[in-house]
């Protein structure tokens, strides 16, 4: 009986701790939100996400984008998506 109770407690705890991961927005959806937000701010030739640099927390996704401007200069931007509101909360140059 004690073994079953322990398993139930562990299962319940893991479900509660995984709750932020159950947010509605996916990593890909957040990336698409960022791409559209970045594209409407400036005239760009290309916008590419650095998939290896994507980070997820309980509250947000953080993406690193490599952008190529119309004059062929390039830059890196950090885009943060709020997972609860499903909106882009910031776009700023990467350091």
Biopython code that builds the backbone (N, CA, C, O; Angstrom):
import numpy as np
from Bio.PDB.StructureBuilder import StructureBuilder

atoms = [
    (1, "UNK", "N", (0.824, -1.198, 0.000)),
    (1, "UNK", "CA", (0.000, 0.000, 0.000)),
    (1, "UNK", "C", (0.865, 1.258, 0.000)),
    (1, "UNK", "O", (0.537, 2.232, -0.678)),
    (2, "UNK", "N", (1.950, 1.248, 0.742)),
    (2, "UNK", "CA", (2.829, 2.406, 0.809)),
    (2, "UNK", "C", (3.489, 2.658, -0.547)),
    (2, "UNK", "O", (3.688, 3.807, -0.941)),
    (3, "UNK", "N", (3.821, 1.600, -1.246)),
    (3, "UNK", "CA", (4.468, 1.731, -2.551)),
    (3, "UNK", "C", (3.517, 2.406, -3.552)),
    (3, "UNK", "O", (3.941, 3.255, -4.336)),
    (4, "UNK", "N", (2.249, 2.032, -3.523)),
    (4, "UNK", "CA", (1.259, 2.622, -4.419)),
    (4, "UNK", "C", (1.046, 4.095, -4.078)),
    (4, "UNK", "O", (0.953, 4.930, -4.977)),
    (5, "UNK", "N", (0.970, 4.413, -2.813)),
    (5, "UNK", "CA", (0.803, 5.807, -2.396)),
    (5, "UNK", "C", (1.992, 6.658, -2.839)),
    (5, "UNK", "O", (1.818, 7.789, -3.293)),
    (6, "UNK", "N", (3.175, 6.120, -2.708)),
    (6, "UNK", "CA", (4.372, 6.842, -3.137)),
    (6, "UNK", "C", (4.354, 7.090, -4.634)),
    (6, "UNK", "O", (4.720, 8.175, -5.087)),
    (7, "UNK", "N", (3.935, 6.103, -5.404)),
    (7, "UNK", "CA", (3.859, 6.266, -6.848)),
    (7, "UNK", "C", (2.821, 7.320, -7.244)),
    (7, "UNK", "O", (3.037, 8.099, -8.172)),
    (8, "UNK", "N", (1.717, 7.334, -6.543)),
    (8, "UNK", "CA", (0.673, 8.325, -6.822)),
    (8, "UNK", "C", (1.188, 9.731, -6.508)),
    (8, "UNK", "O", (0.968, 10.661, -7.285)),
    (9, "UNK", "N", (1.865, 9.887, -5.384)),
    (9, "UNK", "CA", (2.428, 11.185, -5.013)),
    (9, "UNK", "C", (3.477, 11.657, -6.019)),
    (9, "UNK", "O", (3.488, 12.828, -6.401)),
    (10, "UNK", "N", (4.348, 10.759, -6.445)),
    (10, "UNK", "CA", (5.368, 11.116, -7.426)),
    (10, "UNK", "C", (4.741, 11.495, -8.768)),
    (10, "UNK", "O", (5.192, 12.438, -9.419)),
    (11, "UNK", "N", (3.718, 10.775, -9.177)),
    (11, "UNK", "CA", (3.033, 11.085, -10.432)),
    (11, "UNK", "C", (2.362, 12.440, -10.363)),
    (11, "UNK", "O", (2.453, 13.230, -11.302)),
    (12, "UNK", "N", (1.695, 12.712, -9.265)),
    (12, "UNK", "CA", (1.021, 14.005, -9.093)),
    (12, "UNK", "C", (2.035, 15.147, -9.091)),
    (12, "UNK", "O", (1.799, 16.191, -9.699)),
    (13, "UNK", "N", (3.152, 14.951, -8.417)),
    (13, "UNK", "CA", (4.186, 15.987, -8.364)),
    (13, "UNK", "C", (4.775, 16.246, -9.742)),
    (13, "UNK", "O", (5.022, 17.397, -10.100)),
    (14, "UNK", "N", (5.003, 15.201, -10.514)),
    (14, "UNK", "CA", (5.578, 15.402, -11.850)),
    (14, "UNK", "C", (4.594, 16.103, -12.778)),
    (14, "UNK", "O", (5.011, 16.886, -13.632)),
    (15, "UNK", "N", (3.315, 15.845, -12.633)),
    (15, "UNK", "CA", (2.304, 16.531, -13.450)),
    (15, "UNK", "C", (2.252, 18.011, -13.083)),
    (15, "UNK", "O", (2.166, 18.863, -13.967)),
    (16, "UNK", "N", (2.304, 18.323, -11.798)),
    (16, "UNK", "CA", (2.277, 19.722, -11.372)),
    (16, "UNK", "C", (3.511, 20.485, -11.822)),
    (16, "UNK", "O", (3.415, 21.644, -12.224)),
    (17, "UNK", "N", (4.668, 19.840, -11.758)),
    (17, "UNK", "CA", (5.904, 20.496, -12.171)),
    (17, "UNK", "C", (5.985, 20.643, -13.689)),
    (17, "UNK", "O", (6.676, 21.532, -14.187)),
    (18, "UNK", "N", (5.297, 19.794, -14.417)),
    (18, "UNK", "CA", (5.301, 19.868, -15.879)),
    (18, "UNK", "C", (4.248, 20.829, -16.408)),
    (18, "UNK", "O", (4.173, 21.027, -17.620)),
    (19, "UNK", "N", (3.452, 21.421, -15.573)),
    (19, "UNK", "CA", (2.366, 22.307, -16.013)),
    (19, "UNK", "C", (2.826, 23.425, -16.939)),
    (19, "UNK", "O", (2.132, 23.693, -17.920)),
    (20, "UNK", "N", (3.964, 24.103, -16.692)),
    (20, "UNK", "CA", (4.383, 25.145, -17.638)),
    (20, "UNK", "C", (4.648, 24.591, -19.033)),
    (20, "UNK", "O", (4.469, 25.296, -20.026)),
    (21, "UNK", "N", (5.069, 23.348, -19.111)),
    (21, "UNK", "CA", (5.329, 22.746, -20.413)),
    (21, "UNK", "C", (4.030, 22.450, -21.168)),
    (21, "UNK", "O", (4.059, 22.158, -22.363)),
    (22, "UNK", "N", (2.921, 22.523, -20.488)),
    (22, "UNK", "CA", (1.641, 22.244, -21.120)),
    (22, "UNK", "C", (0.975, 23.507, -21.660)),
    (22, "UNK", "O", (-0.220, 23.510, -21.957)),
    (23, "UNK", "N", (1.753, 24.570, -21.784)),
    (23, "UNK", "CA", (1.207, 25.806, -22.326)),
    (23, "UNK", "C", (0.723, 25.569, -23.749)),
    (23, "UNK", "O", (1.196, 24.659, -24.429)),
    (24, "UNK", "N", (-0.223, 26.392, -24.196)),
    (24, "UNK", "CA", (-0.846, 26.201, -25.497)),
    (24, "UNK", "C", (0.110, 26.398, -26.664)),
    (24, "UNK", "O", (0.016, 25.683, -27.662)),
    (25, "UNK", "N", (1.009, 27.335, -26.560)),
    (25, "UNK", "CA", (1.866, 27.682, -27.690)),
    (25, "UNK", "C", (3.052, 26.721, -27.796)),
    (25, "UNK", "O", (3.659, 26.356, -26.789)),
    (26, "UNK", "N", (3.369, 26.324, -29.011)),
    (26, "UNK", "CA", (4.493, 25.416, -29.234)),
    (26, "UNK", "C", (5.742, 26.219, -29.579)),
    (26, "UNK", "O", (5.667, 27.424, -29.817)),
    (27, "UNK", "N", (6.877, 25.553, -29.605)),
    (27, "UNK", "CA", (8.139, 26.204, -29.948)),
    (27, "UNK", "C", (8.057, 26.762, -31.367)),
    (27, "UNK", "O", (8.487, 27.888, -31.622)),
    (28, "UNK", "N", (7.507, 25.975, -32.288)),
    (28, "UNK", "CA", (7.400, 26.408, -33.682)),
    (28, "UNK", "C", (6.450, 27.594, -33.828)),
    (28, "UNK", "O", (6.730, 28.515, -34.595)),
    (29, "UNK", "N", (5.343, 27.584, -33.110)),
    (29, "UNK", "CA", (4.398, 28.710, -33.168)),
    (29, "UNK", "C", (5.038, 29.986, -32.640)),
    (29, "UNK", "O", (4.836, 31.063, -33.201)),
    (30, "UNK", "N", (5.802, 29.868, -31.572)),
    (30, "UNK", "CA", (6.507, 31.021, -31.026)),
    (30, "UNK", "C", (7.536, 31.559, -32.005)),
    (30, "UNK", "O", (7.696, 32.771, -32.149)),
    (31, "UNK", "N", (8.227, 30.658, -32.670)),
    (31, "UNK", "CA", (9.207, 31.075, -33.685)),
    (31, "UNK", "C", (8.522, 31.836, -34.817)),
    (31, "UNK", "O", (9.034, 32.854, -35.285)),
    (32, "UNK", "N", (7.376, 31.348, -35.253)),
    (32, "UNK", "CA", (6.632, 32.023, -36.321)),
    (32, "UNK", "C", (6.151, 33.405, -35.884)),
    (32, "UNK", "O", (6.168, 34.347, -36.676)),
    (33, "UNK", "N", (5.724, 33.530, -34.627)),
    (33, "UNK", "CA", (5.335, 34.845, -34.101)),
    (33, "UNK", "C", (6.516, 35.816, -34.164)),
    (33, "UNK", "O", (6.359, 36.967, -34.571)),
    (34, "UNK", "N", (7.682, 35.350, -33.763)),
    (34, "UNK", "CA", (8.870, 36.198, -33.782)),
    (34, "UNK", "C", (9.241, 36.597, -35.207)),
    (34, "UNK", "O", (9.553, 37.758, -35.470)),
    (35, "UNK", "N", (9.206, 35.641, -36.117)),
    (35, "UNK", "CA", (9.546, 35.943, -37.507)),
    (35, "UNK", "C", (8.640, 37.025, -38.073)),
    (35, "UNK", "O", (9.112, 37.950, -38.734)),
    (36, "UNK", "N", (7.357, 36.917, -37.820)),
    (36, "UNK", "CA", (6.437, 37.918, -38.356)),
    (36, "UNK", "C", (6.638, 39.275, -37.681)),
    (36, "UNK", "O", (6.506, 40.312, -38.330)),
    (37, "UNK", "N", (6.953, 39.277, -36.397)),
    (37, "UNK", "CA", (7.206, 40.534, -35.681)),
    (37, "UNK", "C", (8.481, 41.204, -36.195)),
    (37, "UNK", "O", (8.506, 42.418, -36.398)),
    (38, "UNK", "N", (9.527, 40.427, -36.402)),
    (38, "UNK", "CA", (10.789, 40.975, -36.901)),
    (38, "UNK", "C", (10.616, 41.493, -38.328)),
    (38, "UNK", "O", (11.128, 42.560, -38.668)),
    (39, "UNK", "N", (9.909, 40.755, -39.147)),
    (39, "UNK", "CA", (9.735, 41.128, -40.553)),
    (39, "UNK", "C", (8.945, 42.422, -40.723)),
    (39, "UNK", "O", (9.184, 43.157, -41.681)),
    (40, "UNK", "N", (8.025, 42.716, -39.835)),
    (40, "UNK", "CA", (7.240, 43.939, -40.015)),
    (40, "UNK", "C", (7.955, 45.191, -39.506)),
    (40, "UNK", "O", (7.531, 46.303, -39.819)),
    (41, "UNK", "N", (9.012, 45.038, -38.739)),
    (41, "UNK", "CA", (9.764, 46.192, -38.236)),
    (41, "UNK", "C", (10.725, 46.777, -39.268)),
    (41, "UNK", "O", (10.871, 47.997, -39.349)),
    (42, "UNK", "N", (11.371, 45.941, -40.045)),
    (42, "UNK", "CA", (12.383, 46.424, -40.978)),
    (42, "UNK", "C", (12.316, 45.658, -42.292)),
    (42, "UNK", "O", (11.710, 44.589, -42.370)),
    (43, "UNK", "N", (12.944, 46.214, -43.320)),
    (43, "UNK", "CA", (13.043, 45.531, -44.617)),
    (43, "UNK", "C", (14.240, 44.583, -44.557)),
    (43, "UNK", "O", (15.388, 45.024, -44.489)),
    (44, "UNK", "N", (13.970, 43.305, -44.583)),
    (44, "UNK", "CA", (15.016, 42.298, -44.457)),
    (44, "UNK", "C", (15.037, 41.385, -45.671)),
    (44, "UNK", "O", (14.014, 41.151, -46.314)),
    (45, "UNK", "N", (16.228, 40.873, -45.971)),
    (45, "UNK", "CA", (16.342, 39.870, -47.030)),
    (45, "UNK", "C", (16.014, 38.484, -46.486)),
    (45, "UNK", "O", (15.353, 37.685, -47.148)),
    (46, "UNK", "N", (16.483, 38.212, -45.276)),
    (46, "UNK", "CA", (16.219, 36.896, -44.688)),
    (46, "UNK", "C", (16.190, 36.960, -43.165)),
    (46, "UNK", "O", (16.830, 37.804, -42.538)),
    (47, "UNK", "N", (15.430, 36.047, -42.606)),
    (47, "UNK", "CA", (15.315, 35.893, -41.149)),
    (47, "UNK", "C", (15.407, 34.405, -40.852)),
    (47, "UNK", "O", (14.542, 33.633, -41.265)),
    (48, "UNK", "N", (16.447, 34.002, -40.141)),
    (48, "UNK", "CA", (16.644, 32.582, -39.833)),
    (48, "UNK", "C", (16.823, 32.385, -38.336)),
    (48, "UNK", "O", (17.592, 33.095, -37.687)),
    (49, "UNK", "N", (16.108, 31.419, -37.806)),
    (49, "UNK", "CA", (16.230, 31.097, -36.379)),
    (49, "UNK", "C", (17.418, 30.172, -36.167)),
    (49, "UNK", "O", (17.635, 29.241, -36.942)),
    (50, "UNK", "N", (18.180, 30.430, -35.125)),
    (50, "UNK", "CA", (19.258, 29.547, -34.715)),
    (50, "UNK", "C", (18.635, 28.533, -33.751)),
    (50, "UNK", "O", (18.490, 28.805, -32.559)),
    (51, "UNK", "N", (18.274, 27.376, -34.278)),
    (51, "UNK", "CA", (17.526, 26.373, -33.506)),
    (51, "UNK", "C", (18.299, 25.890, -32.275)),
    (51, "UNK", "O", (17.694, 25.552, -31.257)),
    (52, "UNK", "N", (19.620, 25.857, -32.362)),
    (52, "UNK", "CA", (20.422, 25.381, -31.229)),
    (52, "UNK", "C", (20.427, 26.366, -30.064)),
    (52, "UNK", "O", (20.722, 25.988, -28.930)),
    (53, "UNK", "N", (20.102, 27.622, -30.340)),
    (53, "UNK", "CA", (20.126, 28.642, -29.292)),
    (53, "UNK", "C", (18.764, 28.911, -28.677)),
    (53, "UNK", "O", (18.650, 29.745, -27.778)),
    (54, "UNK", "N", (17.729, 28.223, -29.143)),
    (54, "UNK", "CA", (16.387, 28.419, -28.595)),
    (54, "UNK", "C", (16.340, 27.913, -27.159)),
    (54, "UNK", "O", (16.813, 26.818, -26.854)),
    (55, "UNK", "N", (15.756, 28.738, -26.278)),
    (55, "UNK", "CA", (15.642, 28.369, -24.859)),
    (55, "UNK", "C", (14.184, 28.455, -24.437)),
    (55, "UNK", "O", (13.445, 29.336, -24.876)),
    (56, "UNK", "N", (13.784, 27.530, -23.583)),
    (56, "UNK", "CA", (12.420, 27.532, -23.059)),
    (56, "UNK", "C", (12.456, 27.558, -21.548)),
    (56, "UNK", "O", (13.197, 26.805, -20.915)),
    (57, "UNK", "N", (11.645, 28.436, -20.975)),
    (57, "UNK", "CA", (11.459, 28.459, -19.529)),
    (57, "UNK", "C", (9.974, 28.238, -19.280)),
    (57, "UNK", "O", (9.203, 28.083, -20.227)),
    (58, "UNK", "N", (9.576, 28.221, -18.038)),
    (58, "UNK", "CA", (8.165, 28.044, -17.726)),
    (58, "UNK", "C", (7.305, 29.189, -18.217)),
    (58, "UNK", "O", (6.111, 29.007, -18.455)),
    (59, "UNK", "N", (7.889, 30.365, -18.374)),
    (59, "UNK", "CA", (7.121, 31.545, -18.741)),
    (59, "UNK", "C", (7.357, 32.029, -20.159)),
    (59, "UNK", "O", (6.525, 32.753, -20.705)),
    (60, "UNK", "N", (8.485, 31.644, -20.775)),
    (60, "UNK", "CA", (8.812, 32.232, -22.075)),
    (60, "UNK", "C", (9.666, 31.311, -22.938)),
    (60, "UNK", "O", (10.319, 30.386, -22.452)),
    (61, "UNK", "N", (9.637, 31.600, -24.242)),
    (61, "UNK", "CA", (10.582, 31.036, -25.200)),
    (61, "UNK", "C", (11.499, 32.185, -25.611)),
    (61, "UNK", "O", (11.043, 33.312, -25.805)),
    (62, "UNK", "N", (12.789, 31.896, -25.744)),
    (62, "UNK", "CA", (13.757, 32.902, -26.193)),
    (62, "UNK", "C", (14.456, 32.340, -27.429)),
    (62, "UNK", "O", (15.036, 31.255, -27.390)),
    (63, "UNK", "N", (14.391, 33.093, -28.524)),
    (63, "UNK", "CA", (14.953, 32.678, -29.801)),
    (63, "UNK", "C", (16.066, 33.621, -30.212)),
    (63, "UNK", "O", (16.008, 34.819, -29.934)),
    (64, "UNK", "N", (17.083, 33.081, -30.876)),
    (64, "UNK", "CA", (18.129, 33.882, -31.488)),
    (64, "UNK", "C", (17.918, 33.817, -32.995)),
    (64, "UNK", "O", (17.873, 32.733, -33.576)),
    (65, "UNK", "N", (17.788, 34.979, -33.622)),
    (65, "UNK", "CA", (17.587, 35.059, -35.062)),
    (65, "UNK", "C", (18.783, 35.721, -35.716)),
    (65, "UNK", "O", (19.336, 36.693, -35.202)),
    (66, "UNK", "N", (19.171, 35.177, -36.860)),
    (66, "UNK", "CA", (20.192, 35.792, -37.699)),
    (66, "UNK", "C", (19.442, 36.456, -38.839)),
    (66, "UNK", "O", (18.723, 35.797, -39.590)),
    (67, "UNK", "N", (19.612, 37.762, -38.965)),
    (67, "UNK", "CA", (18.890, 38.505, -39.998)),
    (67, "UNK", "C", (19.877, 39.139, -40.967)),
    (67, "UNK", "O", (20.970, 39.561, -40.589)),
    (68, "UNK", "N", (19.462, 39.192, -42.217)),
    (68, "UNK", "CA", (20.250, 39.852, -43.257)),
    (68, "UNK", "C", (19.428, 41.027, -43.751)),
    (68, "UNK", "O", (18.307, 40.861, -44.231)),
    (69, "UNK", "N", (20.002, 42.221, -43.626)),
    (69, "UNK", "CA", (19.311, 43.446, -44.016)),
    (69, "UNK", "C", (19.367, 43.660, -45.524)),
    (69, "UNK", "O", (20.095, 42.967, -46.235)),
    (70, "UNK", "N", (18.599, 44.615, -45.995)),
    (70, "UNK", "CA", (18.540, 44.917, -47.423)),
    (70, "UNK", "C", (19.893, 45.347, -47.979)),
    (70, "UNK", "O", (20.164, 45.131, -49.160)),
    (71, "UNK", "N", (20.746, 45.949, -47.156)),
    (71, "UNK", "CA", (22.073, 46.395, -47.607)),
    (71, "UNK", "C", (23.149, 45.321, -47.417)),
    (71, "UNK", "O", (24.343, 45.620, -47.448)),
    (72, "UNK", "N", (22.723, 44.083, -47.224)),
    (72, "UNK", "CA", (23.594, 42.914, -47.044)),
    (72, "UNK", "C", (24.349, 42.883, -45.717)),
    (72, "UNK", "O", (25.193, 42.010, -45.519)),
    (73, "UNK", "N", (24.073, 43.798, -44.817)),
    (73, "UNK", "CA", (24.662, 43.702, -43.483)),
    (73, "UNK", "C", (23.864, 42.663, -42.700)),
    (73, "UNK", "O", (22.700, 42.404, -43.003)),
    (74, "UNK", "N", (24.493, 42.081, -41.705)),
    (74, "UNK", "CA", (23.792, 41.062, -40.912)),
    (74, "UNK", "C", (23.787, 41.453, -39.440)),
    (74, "UNK", "O", (24.601, 42.254, -38.980)),
    (75, "UNK", "N", (22.859, 40.872, -38.733)),
    (75, "UNK", "CA", (22.725, 41.147, -37.304)),
    (75, "UNK", "C", (22.093, 39.940, -36.626)),
    (75, "UNK", "O", (21.539, 39.056, -37.280)),
    (76, "UNK", "N", (22.187, 39.924, -35.316)),
    (76, "UNK", "CA", (21.539, 38.892, -34.518)),
    (76, "UNK", "C", (20.542, 39.567, -33.588)),
    (76, "UNK", "O", (20.850, 40.583, -32.965)),
    (77, "UNK", "N", (19.350, 38.998, -33.499)),
    (77, "UNK", "CA", (18.297, 39.535, -32.643)),
    (77, "UNK", "C", (17.808, 38.469, -31.685)),
    (77, "UNK", "O", (17.713, 37.295, -32.045)),
    (78, "UNK", "N", (17.497, 38.880, -30.459)),
    (78, "UNK", "CA", (16.854, 38.002, -29.486)),
    (78, "UNK", "C", (15.373, 38.346, -29.441)),
    (78, "UNK", "O", (14.992, 39.509, -29.308)),
    (79, "UNK", "N", (14.560, 37.328, -29.553)),
    (79, "UNK", "CA", (13.110, 37.514, -29.504)),
    (79, "UNK", "C", (12.555, 36.659, -28.366)),
    (79, "UNK", "O", (12.864, 35.473, -28.259)),
    (80, "UNK", "N", (11.740, 37.270, -27.529)),
    (80, "UNK", "CA", (11.139, 36.571, -26.396)),
    (80, "UNK", "C", (9.631, 36.500, -26.585)),
    (80, "UNK", "O", (8.980, 37.507, -26.863)),
    (81, "UNK", "N", (9.083, 35.295, -26.431)),
    (81, "UNK", "CA", (7.638, 35.077, -26.547)),
    (81, "UNK", "C", (7.105, 34.655, -25.184)),
    (81, "UNK", "O", (7.596, 33.698, -24.585)),
    (82, "UNK", "N", (6.104, 35.371, -24.703)),
    (82, "UNK", "CA", (5.434, 35.025, -23.450)),
    (82, "UNK", "C", (4.525, 33.835, -23.710)),
    (82, "UNK", "O", (3.616, 33.916, -24.535)),
    (83, "UNK", "N", (4.762, 32.738, -23.018)),
    (83, "UNK", "CA", (3.998, 31.510, -23.271)),
    (83, "UNK", "C", (2.548, 31.611, -22.805)),
    (83, "UNK", "O", (1.673, 30.964, -23.379)),
    (84, "UNK", "N", (2.285, 32.403, -21.788)),
    (84, "UNK", "CA", (0.909, 32.500, -21.273)),
    (84, "UNK", "C", (0.021, 33.368, -22.154)),
    (84, "UNK", "O", (-1.127, 33.019, -22.430)),
    (85, "UNK", "N", (0.563, 34.507, -22.596)),
    (85, "UNK", "CA", (-0.238, 35.415, -23.416)),
    (85, "UNK", "C", (-0.101, 35.122, -24.902)),
    (85, "UNK", "O", (-0.863, 35.641, -25.718)),
    (86, "UNK", "N", (0.875, 34.288, -25.251)),
    (86, "UNK", "CA", (1.129, 33.907, -26.642)),
    (86, "UNK", "C", (1.412, 35.123, -27.516)),
    (86, "UNK", "O", (0.906, 35.234, -28.632)),
    (87, "UNK", "N", (2.228, 36.030, -26.989)),
    (87, "UNK", "CA", (2.611, 37.232, -27.721)),
    (87, "UNK", "C", (4.119, 37.451, -27.613)),
    (87, "UNK", "O", (4.773, 36.938, -26.705)),
    (88, "UNK", "N", (4.649, 38.217, -28.552)),
    (88, "UNK", "CA", (6.057, 38.592, -28.509)),
    (88, "UNK", "C", (6.204, 39.686, -27.462)),
    (88, "UNK", "O", (5.572, 40.737, -27.559)),
    (89, "UNK", "N", (7.032, 39.438, -26.470)),
    (89, "UNK", "CA", (7.193, 40.437, -25.409)),
    (89, "UNK", "C", (8.384, 41.363, -25.668)),
    (89, "UNK", "O", (8.401, 42.493, -25.180)),
    (90, "UNK", "N", (9.391, 40.892, -26.438)),
    (90, "UNK", "CA", (10.507, 41.782, -26.767)),
    (90, "UNK", "C", (11.293, 41.262, -27.954)),
    (90, "UNK", "O", (11.395, 40.057, -28.183)),
    (91, "UNK", "N", (11.844, 42.207, -28.701)),
    (91, "UNK", "CA", (12.813, 41.929, -29.771)),
    (91, "UNK", "C", (13.941, 42.929, -29.576)),
    (91, "UNK", "O", (13.720, 44.140, -29.612)),
    (92, "UNK", "N", (15.151, 42.419, -29.370)),
    (92, "UNK", "CA", (16.284, 43.320, -29.119)),
    (92, "UNK", "C", (17.551, 42.720, -29.735)),
    (92, "UNK", "O", (17.629, 41.512, -29.958)),
    (93, "UNK", "N", (18.537, 43.571, -30.006)),
    (93, "UNK", "CA", (19.793, 43.070, -30.554)),
    (93, "UNK", "C", (20.473, 42.130, -29.565)),
    (93, "UNK", "O", (20.462, 42.370, -28.357)),
    (94, "UNK", "N", (21.057, 41.068, -30.086)),
    (94, "UNK", "CA", (21.808, 40.142, -29.246)),
    (94, "UNK", "C", (23.180, 40.733, -28.964)),
    (94, "UNK", "O", (23.752, 41.437, -29.796)),
    (95, "UNK", "N", (23.691, 40.440, -27.792)),
    (95, "UNK", "CA", (25.015, 40.989, -27.445)),
    (95, "UNK", "C", (26.126, 40.059, -27.837)),
    (95, "UNK", "O", (27.297, 40.369, -27.616)),
]
sb = StructureBuilder()
sb.init_structure("model")
sb.init_model(0)
sb.init_chain("A")
sb.init_seg("    ")
for serial, (resi, resn, name, xyz) in enumerate(atoms, 1):
    if name == "N":
        sb.init_residue(resn, " ", resi, " ")
    sb.init_atom(name, np.array(xyz, "f"), 0.0, 1.0, " ", f" {name:<3s}", serial, name[0])
structure = sb.get_structure()
